[in-house]
Amino acid sequence: MLGGTGLCWLAVAAQAAATPNQPDPKQASAELTELRTRIGALQAQLTSSRAQESDLAQAVREVEQRIGEINRSVRDVHAQLRDGERQLDTLQGQYTESATTLEQERRALGQQLRAAYLLGRQEQVKLLLNQEDPARMGRTLVYYRYLNQARLNRIQQVETALAQLDALQQQIDAQRVALTETQERQTAEMDKLAEERQRRASLLGKLHAEIRDQGDQLAQMQKDEKRLEQLIKDLQRTLAEVMPKDSPRRPFAKLKHKLPWPASGKLAAGFGDRREVGNLRWRGAFIAAPANREVHAVAHGRVAFADWLRGFGLLIIIDHGDDYMTLYGHNQALYKAVGDRVAPGDVIASVGDTGGMDRNGVYFELRHKGEPQNPQAWCVGKPDSAQAAR
């Protein structure tokens, strides 16, 4: 039976399920290449502007990007482990089945050999010398031929079963070796992750002290917001110039009051709430949640941005058409790239604390024509309700 989440995701998928006309593959590929090139240029501009940041800020960015890469690698290795374990279970099941078949064939062959031994060869000699019943002799000789052929078939079946067992055992041994290697890679990745997180914690402490000493925390947050505003404008212009209008699905505006939250957790800050510095207010919602919890796309769309942005950490932006975008910030890792299409419920990132956050969570914004919208007016219930549980 589907829970609230399953029903919510199915409802959103059904609302957007109108099948578009299939685009020309060459044209679609060219458009995607152009989109990635243009957005790559935007990211290069961001990288260039980062040169003005302090050495500490740049070091934090670099270490958080590495943490994201390692987390993505850990996730991939974990998936390989799950697949490998499933394959091993399948092989062991086949081995058990083949071993059972071999035992049955051995038993049947043993019974045939005992019967042949008890019958012996004397009966055939007597039949050949006894001409009183030629018809009976012919039938009995045919029976003997059948018995011998059945015995040969059983022997061949036993040999086949033995060969299958040997091949399966070799596959099982190879799979176990592969699993061991994968587990060792996972351990190595986790060790690297722990080292990078310790380094990040040290750098963040120094960076926060630097900002406090300069007394410009408010100014920095305002710069971060302006940088995001400019990025969104650039993305909108690029998407309008490069990508054609998608074949119509249900308009995004029709999904108001029906969207699921991107992750389950506690709504720690809502749209319009006062921030901890100055008179700034939240332009989206911050959902506090455990690190590495999955972050989901809330509707169909295309990834327009997937990179680190100061103040928002590892950030992914999805374009939903009709000038609607959703933003997911402070992630631990990003699992989608620019140009990727996403469907409601697709895992796009994992919850984290990048971008200078002092707690784990995901920052969720919804914008129309660049203007922030209240996510609570678009999503069903609260993030900690059944609709947001994964």
C-alpha positions as CSV (number, residue, x, y, z in Angstrom):
1,M,0.0,0.0,0.0
2,L,1.4,3.4,-1.0
3,G,2.1,5.9,1.8
4,G,1.6,9.7,1.6
5,T,4.9,10.2,-0.2
6,G,4.2,7.6,-2.9
7,L,0.8,9.0,-3.5
8,C,2.2,12.6,-3.6
9,W,4.9,11.7,-6.1
10,L,2.5,9.7,-8.2
11,A,0.1,12.6,-8.3
12,V,2.7,15.0,-9.5
13,A,4.0,12.5,-12.1
14,A,0.4,12.0,-13.3
15,Q,-0.2,15.7,-13.6
16,A,2.8,16.0,-15.8
17,A,2.4,12.8,-17.8
18,A,1.4,14.2,-21.1
19,T,3.8,12.5,-23.6
20,P,5.7,15.1,-25.6
21,N,6.5,14.6,-29.3
22,Q,9.9,13.0,-29.6
23,P,12.6,15.6,-30.6
24,D,15.1,15.0,-33.3
25,P,18.0,13.3,-31.5
26,K,20.7,15.2,-33.4
27,Q,19.0,18.5,-32.8
28,A,18.5,17.7,-29.1
29,S,22.1,16.7,-28.7
30,A,23.3,19.9,-30.3
31,E,21.0,22.0,-28.1
32,L,22.3,20.2,-25.0
33,T,25.9,20.7,-26.0
34,E,25.2,24.4,-26.6
35,L,23.4,24.7,-23.3
36,R,26.3,23.1,-21.4
37,T,28.8,25.3,-23.2
38,R,26.9,28.5,-22.4
39,I,26.4,27.6,-18.8
40,G,30.0,26.5,-18.5
41,A,30.9,30.0,-19.6
42,L,28.7,31.4,-16.7
43,Q,30.4,29.1,-14.3
44,A,33.8,30.3,-15.6
45,Q,32.7,33.8,-14.9
46,L,31.8,32.8,-11.3
47,T,35.2,31.2,-10.9
48,S,36.9,34.3,-12.1
49,S,35.0,36.4,-9.6
50,R,36.1,34.1,-6.8
51,A,39.6,35.4,-7.3
52,Q,38.6,38.4,-5.3
53,E,37.6,36.2,-2.3
54,S,40.0,35.7,0.6
55,D,42.4,32.7,0.5
56,L,40.3,31.2,3.3
57,A,37.0,31.5,1.4
58,Q,38.6,29.9,-1.7
59,A,40.0,27.1,0.5
60,V,36.6,26.4,1.9
61,R,35.1,26.3,-1.6
62,E,37.7,23.8,-2.8
63,V,37.4,21.5,0.2
64,E,33.6,21.5,0.0
65,Q,33.7,20.7,-3.7
66,R,36.1,17.8,-2.9
67,I,33.7,16.6,-0.2
68,G,30.9,16.6,-2.7
69,E,32.9,14.6,-5.2
70,I,33.9,12.1,-2.5
71,N,30.3,11.8,-1.3
72,R,29.2,11.1,-4.9
73,S,31.9,8.5,-5.2
74,V,30.9,6.9,-1.9
75,R,27.3,6.7,-3.2
76,D,28.4,5.1,-6.5
77,V,30.6,2.6,-4.6
78,H,27.7,1.8,-2.3
79,A,25.4,1.1,-5.3
80,Q,28.1,-1.2,-6.8
81,L,28.2,-3.1,-3.5
82,R,24.4,-3.5,-3.5
83,D,24.5,-4.7,-7.1
84,G,27.4,-7.0,-6.4
85,E,25.7,-8.5,-3.3
86,R,22.5,-9.1,-5.4
87,Q,24.6,-10.9,-8.1
88,L,26.3,-13.0,-5.5
89,D,23.0,-14.0,-4.0
90,T,21.8,-15.0,-7.5
91,L,24.9,-17.0,-8.2
92,Q,24.7,-18.8,-4.8
93,G,21.0,-19.6,-5.5
94,Q,22.0,-21.0,-8.9
95,Y,24.7,-23.0,-7.3
96,T,22.3,-24.5,-4.7
97,E,19.9,-25.4,-7.5
98,S,22.6,-27.0,-9.6
99,A,23.9,-29.0,-6.6
100,T,20.4,-30.3,-6.0
101,T,20.1,-31.3,-9.7
102,L,23.5,-33.0,-9.5
103,E,22.4,-35.0,-6.4
104,Q,19.2,-36.1,-8.1
105,E,21.1,-37.2,-11.2
106,R,23.6,-39.1,-9.2
107,R,20.8,-40.9,-7.3
108,A,19.1,-41.9,-10.5
109,L,22.3,-43.1,-12.1
110,G,23.1,-45.2,-9.0
111,Q,19.7,-46.8,-9.2
112,Q,20.2,-47.6,-12.9
113,L,23.6,-49.1,-12.2
114,R,22.3,-51.3,-9.4
115,A,19.4,-52.5,-11.6
116,A,21.9,-53.3,-14.4
117,Y,24.1,-55.2,-12.0
118,L,21.3,-57.3,-10.6
119,L,20.0,-58.1,-14.0
120,G,23.4,-59.0,-15.3
121,R,24.3,-60.2,-18.8
122,Q,23.0,-63.8,-18.5
123,E,19.5,-63.0,-19.5
124,Q,20.7,-61.6,-22.9
125,V,22.8,-64.8,-23.6
126,K,19.9,-67.0,-22.7
127,L,17.6,-65.1,-25.0
128,L,20.0,-65.4,-27.9
129,L,20.2,-69.2,-27.4
130,N,16.5,-69.6,-26.8
131,Q,14.7,-69.5,-30.2
132,E,11.3,-70.4,-28.7
133,D,10.1,-66.8,-28.5
134,P,11.9,-64.6,-31.1
135,A,9.4,-61.7,-30.6
136,R,10.0,-61.6,-26.9
137,M,13.8,-61.7,-27.5
138,G,13.5,-58.7,-29.9
139,R,11.5,-56.7,-27.4
140,T,13.9,-57.5,-24.6
141,L,17.0,-56.5,-26.7
142,V,15.3,-53.1,-27.5
143,Y,14.7,-52.7,-23.8
144,Y,18.4,-53.3,-23.1
145,R,19.3,-50.7,-25.7
146,Y,17.0,-48.2,-24.1
147,L,18.4,-49.0,-20.7
148,N,22.0,-48.4,-21.8
149,Q,21.1,-45.2,-23.6
150,A,19.3,-43.9,-20.5
151,R,22.3,-44.8,-18.5
152,L,24.6,-42.9,-20.9
153,N,22.2,-39.9,-20.8
154,R,22.3,-39.9,-17.0
155,I,26.1,-39.9,-17.1
156,Q,26.1,-37.0,-19.5
157,Q,23.7,-35.1,-17.3
158,V,25.9,-35.6,-14.2
159,E,28.9,-34.4,-16.2
160,T,27.0,-31.3,-17.3
161,A,25.8,-30.6,-13.8
162,L,29.4,-30.9,-12.5
163,A,30.6,-28.5,-15.1
164,Q,27.9,-26.0,-14.2
165,L,28.8,-26.2,-10.6
166,D,32.5,-25.6,-11.4
167,A,31.7,-22.6,-13.5
168,L,29.3,-21.2,-10.9
169,Q,31.9,-21.6,-8.2
170,Q,34.4,-19.7,-10.3
171,Q,31.9,-16.9,-10.8
172,I,31.1,-16.8,-7.0
173,D,34.8,-16.7,-6.2
174,A,35.4,-13.8,-8.7
175,Q,32.3,-11.9,-7.4
176,R,33.6,-12.2,-3.8
177,V,37.0,-10.8,-4.8
178,A,35.2,-7.9,-6.6
179,L,33.1,-7.2,-3.5
180,T,36.2,-7.2,-1.3
181,E,37.9,-4.7,-3.6
182,T,34.8,-2.5,-3.7
183,Q,34.5,-2.6,0.1
184,E,38.2,-1.6,0.3
185,R,37.5,1.3,-2.1
186,Q,34.5,2.4,0.1
187,T,36.7,2.4,3.2
188,A,39.3,4.4,1.5
189,E,36.8,7.0,0.3
190,M,35.3,7.2,3.8
191,D,38.7,7.9,5.2
192,K,39.3,10.6,2.7
193,L,35.9,12.1,3.5
194,A,36.7,12.2,7.2
195,E,40.0,14.0,6.5
196,E,38.4,16.6,4.3
197,R,35.6,17.3,6.8
198,Q,38.1,17.9,9.5
199,R,40.0,20.2,7.3
200,R,36.7,22.0,6.4
201,A,35.8,22.5,10.0
202,S,39.2,24.1,10.7
203,L,38.9,26.4,7.7
204,L,35.4,27.4,8.5
205,G,36.4,28.4,12.1
206,K,39.1,30.6,10.7
207,L,36.8,32.1,8.0
208,H,34.0,32.9,10.5
209,A,36.6,34.6,12.7
210,E,37.9,36.6,9.7
211,I,34.4,37.7,8.8
212,R,33.6,38.7,12.5
213,D,36.9,40.6,12.7
214,Q,36.0,42.6,9.6
215,G,32.5,43.2,10.8
216,D,31.1,42.5,7.3
217,Q,28.9,39.4,7.8
218,L,25.8,41.3,6.7
219,A,27.6,42.8,3.7
220,Q,28.8,39.3,2.7
221,M,25.3,37.9,2.9
222,Q,23.9,40.7,0.8
223,K,26.6,40.0,-1.8
224,D,25.7,36.3,-1.8
225,E,22.1,37.2,-2.5
226,K,23.0,39.6,-5.3
227,R,25.3,37.0,-6.8
228,L,22.4,34.5,-6.8
229,E,20.0,37.0,-8.4
230,Q,22.5,37.7,-11.2
231,L,23.1,34.0,-11.7
232,I,19.3,33.4,-12.1
233,K,19.0,36.2,-14.6
234,D,21.9,34.9,-16.6
235,L,20.5,31.4,-16.6
236,Q,17.0,32.6,-17.7
237,R,18.6,34.5,-20.6
238,T,20.7,31.5,-21.6
239,L,17.9,29.0,-21.5
240,A,15.7,31.4,-23.5
241,E,18.4,31.8,-26.2
242,V,19.5,28.1,-26.4
243,M,16.7,25.8,-25.5
244,P,13.4,25.6,-27.5
245,K,10.1,25.5,-25.6
246,D,9.4,22.0,-24.5
247,S,6.3,20.2,-25.8
248,P,3.5,21.1,-23.4
249,R,3.1,19.2,-20.1
250,R,0.8,20.4,-17.5
251,P,1.8,24.0,-16.7
252,F,3.9,24.3,-13.6
253,A,1.5,26.9,-12.2
254,K,-1.1,24.2,-12.0
255,L,1.0,22.4,-9.4
256,K,0.5,25.0,-6.8
257,H,-0.6,23.5,-3.4
258,K,0.3,20.0,-4.9
259,L,4.1,19.9,-4.8
260,P,6.0,17.6,-2.4
261,W,8.8,19.0,-0.3
262,P,12.3,18.1,-1.6
263,A,13.3,16.3,1.6
264,S,11.8,15.3,4.9
265,G,12.9,17.1,8.0
266,K,12.0,20.1,10.2
267,L,11.0,23.4,8.7
268,A,13.7,25.4,10.6
269,A,13.1,28.7,8.6
270,G,10.2,29.7,6.5
271,F,9.7,32.2,3.7
272,G,9.9,35.7,5.0
273,D,11.4,34.8,8.4
274,R,14.0,37.2,9.8
275,R,17.6,35.9,9.4
276,E,20.1,36.1,12.2
277,V,21.9,39.1,10.7
278,G,20.5,42.6,10.1
279,N,17.1,42.9,8.5
280,L,17.6,40.2,5.9
281,R,14.8,37.7,5.5
282,W,14.6,34.2,4.1
283,R,13.6,34.0,0.4
284,G,12.9,30.3,0.6
285,A,12.6,27.6,3.2
286,F,15.4,25.8,5.2
287,I,14.6,22.2,6.0
288,A,16.8,20.8,8.8
289,A,17.6,17.2,8.1
290,P,20.3,14.6,8.8
291,A,23.4,14.7,6.6
292,N,23.2,12.6,3.4
293,R,19.4,12.3,3.4
294,E,18.2,12.3,-0.2
295,V,17.0,15.5,-1.9
296,H,14.4,15.1,-4.6
297,A,13.3,17.1,-7.6
298,V,9.7,18.4,-6.9
299,A,8.6,18.4,-10.6
300,H,9.7,17.7,-14.2
301,G,12.4,20.0,-15.4
302,R,16.0,20.4,-16.7
303,V,19.1,21.1,-14.5
304,A,20.2,24.6,-15.3
305,F,23.0,24.8,-12.7
306,A,25.0,22.4,-10.6
307,D,28.0,23.9,-8.8
308,W,29.2,25.6,-5.7
309,L,28.0,29.2,-5.0
310,R,29.2,31.3,-2.1
311,G,26.5,31.5,0.6
312,F,24.6,28.5,-0.8
313,G,27.3,25.8,-1.0
314,L,26.7,23.0,-3.5
315,L,23.7,24.3,-5.3
316,I,21.4,22.8,-8.0
317,I,18.9,24.8,-10.0
318,I,16.1,23.2,-12.0
319,D,14.3,25.0,-14.8
320,H,10.6,23.9,-15.0
321,G,9.6,26.1,-18.0
322,D,7.2,29.0,-18.0
323,D,9.8,31.0,-16.1
324,Y,9.6,28.8,-13.0
325,M,12.8,27.5,-11.3
326,T,13.5,25.6,-8.1
327,L,16.7,25.9,-6.1
328,Y,18.3,23.4,-3.7
329,G,21.2,24.6,-1.7
330,H,23.8,23.6,1.0
331,N,23.9,20.0,-0.4
332,Q,26.5,17.5,0.6
333,A,26.8,16.2,-2.9
334,L,25.2,16.8,-6.3
335,Y,24.0,13.8,-8.4
336,K,22.8,15.6,-11.5
337,A,24.7,17.6,-14.1
338,V,23.7,20.7,-16.2
339,G,21.3,19.7,-19.0
340,D,20.0,16.5,-17.3
341,R,16.3,16.1,-17.3
342,V,14.6,15.2,-14.0
343,A,11.2,13.8,-13.1
344,P,9.3,14.3,-9.8
345,G,11.0,12.3,-7.1
346,D,14.3,11.9,-8.8
347,V,17.3,12.0,-6.4
348,I,19.3,15.1,-7.3
349,A,21.5,15.7,-4.3
350,S,22.0,14.8,-0.6
351,V,21.5,16.9,2.5
352,G,24.6,18.7,3.8
353,D,26.0,21.8,5.4
354,T,28.1,23.4,2.6
355,G,28.2,27.1,2.0
356,G,29.0,28.0,5.6
357,M,26.0,26.4,7.3
358,D,26.4,25.4,10.9
359,R,23.8,22.6,10.7
360,N,22.7,20.1,8.1
361,G,19.7,20.8,5.9
362,V,18.6,21.8,2.4
363,Y,17.7,25.3,1.4
364,F,14.7,25.3,-1.0
365,E,13.6,28.2,-3.1
366,L,11.0,28.5,-5.8
367,R,11.1,31.4,-8.3
368,H,8.9,32.8,-11.0
369,K,10.4,35.2,-13.5
370,G,13.3,35.6,-11.0
371,E,11.0,36.5,-8.1
372,P,11.1,34.3,-4.9
373,Q,7.8,32.6,-4.2
374,N,6.7,31.2,-0.8
375,P,7.4,27.4,-1.0
376,Q,4.8,26.8,1.8
377,A,2.1,28.1,-0.6
378,W,3.2,25.5,-3.2
379,C,4.0,22.4,-1.2
380,V,1.7,20.0,0.5
381,G,1.7,20.0,4.3
382,K,5.1,20.4,6.1
383,P,8.4,18.7,5.4
384,D,8.1,16.5,8.5
385,S,4.6,15.3,7.4
386,A,3.8,12.1,5.7
387,Q,4.0,13.7,2.2
388,A,7.6,14.5,2.7
389,A,8.8,11.2,4.2
390,R,11.0,9.1,1.9
